[in-house]
């Protein structure tokens, strides 16, 4: 078996394990119907992710964990942009719940974790240069 094949299986394997564990928790909390639906989605998403990783394209290489330097940089930039979007959405959510006088700690938690991760990674990456 090739090393690249095993690397391509890492993420789908983790997706299947986490999805099945979540389906088990759903079964305990909400019953069989919800758990079966969740497990069907887990299988569909896991198989879809695996199939996308087989494509001969930049996106397929990133999904299949076989990126070159240029693709790794694209993936890094996409992760940074999604983190910035997450922090922005958490900030907007915080403003909404404060205006509605609802508990705001979940949005503050996401904001603090996002900003902390950004600052921590910025510090680490500055030291590497």
C-alpha positions as a printed NumPy array, in Angstrom:
array([[  0.   ,   0.   ,   0.   ],
       [  1.318,   3.424,  -0.928],
       [  1.982,   6.101,   1.682],
       [ -0.078,   8.635,  -0.307],
       [ -3.087,   6.295,  -0.185],
       [ -2.906,   6.047,   3.598],
       [ -2.52 ,   9.812,   3.853],
       [ -5.618,  10.234,   1.739],
       [ -7.574,   8.05 ,   4.163],
       [ -6.682,  10.01 ,   7.315],
       [ -9.299,  12.74 ,   7.127],
       [-12.178,  10.519,   5.947],
       [-11.383,   8.064,   8.747],
       [-11.527,  10.823,  11.359],
       [-14.743,  12.129,   9.765],
       [-16.328,   8.676,  10.028],
       [-15.256,   8.184,  13.657],
       [-16.368,  11.632,  14.838],
       [-19.611,  11.427,  12.851],
       [-20.458,   8.01 ,  14.264],
       [-19.681,   9.175,  17.81 ],
       [-21.925,  12.197,  17.26 ],
       [-24.664,   9.937,  15.878],
       [-24.372,   7.793,  19.028],
       [-24.735,  10.915,  21.187],
       [-27.704,  11.964,  19.048],
       [-29.269,   8.526,  19.602],
       [-28.919,   8.944,  23.355],
       [-30.324,  12.471,  23.376],
       [-32.881,  12.52 ,  20.564],
       [-33.698,   8.957,  19.573],
       [-33.16 ,   6.567,  16.709],
       [-34.653,   8.65 ,  13.895],
       [-32.287,  11.579,  14.37 ],
       [-29.298,   9.301,  14.847],
       [-29.961,   7.382,  11.626],
       [-30.307,  10.628,   9.689],
       [-27.075,  11.929,  11.155],
       [-25.243,   8.697,  10.333],
       [-26.488,   8.787,   6.734],
       [-25.089,  12.324,   6.39 ],
       [-21.826,  11.154,   7.958],
       [-21.454,   8.358,   5.406],
       [-22.37 ,  10.612,   2.465],
       [-19.97 ,  13.377,   3.516],
       [-17.137,  10.933,   4.258],
       [-17.472,   9.178,   0.897],
       [-17.804,  12.539,  -0.888],
       [-14.656,  13.872,   0.791],
       [-12.761,  10.708,  -0.166],
       [-13.943,  10.958,  -3.786],
       [-12.958,  14.652,  -3.989],
       [ -9.489,  13.718,  -2.764],
       [ -9.059,  11.421,  -5.77 ],
       [ -9.559,  14.201,  -8.33 ],
       [ -6.571,  15.403, -10.332],
       [ -6.855,  19.089,  -9.447],
       [ -5.623,  21.594,  -6.872],
       [ -8.749,  21.053,  -4.809],
       [ -8.4  ,  17.277,  -5.025],
       [ -4.758,  17.47 ,  -3.97 ],
       [ -5.673,  19.561,  -0.933],
       [ -8.517,  17.214,   0.032],
       [ -6.318,  14.161,  -0.527],
       [ -3.476,  15.507,   1.667],
       [ -0.936,  15.526,  -1.156],
       [ -0.294,  19.228,  -1.666],
       [  2.715,  20.863,  -3.206],
       [  4.129,  24.161,  -1.922],
       [  1.782,  26.385,  -3.94 ],
       [ -1.3  ,  24.422,  -2.932],
       [ -0.226,  24.458,   0.712],
       [ -0.01 ,  28.245,   0.551],
       [ -3.52 ,  28.424,  -0.955],
       [ -4.818,  26.166,   1.824],
       [ -3.113,  28.328,   4.448],
       [ -4.653,  31.504,   3.044],
       [ -8.094,  29.895,   2.892],
       [ -7.779,  28.846,   6.543],
       [ -6.768,  32.379,   7.506],
       [ -9.719,  33.914,   5.658],
       [-12.163,  31.465,   7.212],
       [-10.793,  32.268,  10.672],
       [-11.248,  35.979,  10.041],
       [-14.82 ,  35.31 ,   8.889],
       [-15.474,  33.241,  12.032],
       [-14.265,  36.062,  14.267],
       [-16.414,  38.551,  12.34 ],
       [-19.55 ,  36.397,  12.615],
       [-18.94 ,  35.893,  16.338],
       [-18.609,  39.669,  16.739],
       [-21.872,  40.269,  14.884],
       [-23.58 ,  37.583,  16.957],
       [-22.28 ,  39.223,  20.126],
       [-23.727,  42.578,  19.066],
       [-27.111,  40.985,  18.331],
       [-27.402,  39.14 ,  21.661],
       [-26.322,  42.224,  23.598],
       [-29.03 ,  44.212,  21.802],
       [-31.59 ,  41.508,  22.7  ],
       [-30.302,  41.356,  26.295],
       [-29.571,  37.633,  26.022],
       [-26.576,  35.729,  27.449],
       [-23.571,  36.574,  25.312],
       [-20.856,  34.241,  26.629],
       [-20.95 ,  31.778,  23.66 ],
       [-20.161,  34.544,  21.198],
       [-17.486,  35.974,  23.456],
       [-15.943,  32.514,  23.757],
       [-15.74 ,  32.123,  19.969],
       [-14.373,  35.643,  19.6  ],
       [-11.704,  35.148,  22.273],
       [-10.653,  31.743,  20.933],
       [-10.472,  33.072,  17.377],
       [ -8.493,  36.17 ,  18.298],
       [ -6.253,  34.142,  20.618],
       [ -5.539,  31.58 ,  17.9  ],
       [ -4.804,  34.359,  15.422],
       [ -2.397,  36.144,  17.748],
       [ -0.755,  32.886,  18.848],
       [ -0.185,  31.69 ,  15.291],
       [  1.045,  35.128,  14.26 ],
       [  3.577,  35.049,  17.102],
       [  4.75 ,  31.537,  16.214],
       [  5.015,  32.271,  12.486],
       [  6.968,  35.501,  13.143],
       [  9.505,  33.51 ,  15.191],
       [  9.993,  30.993,  12.336],
       [ 11.229,  33.592,   9.872]])
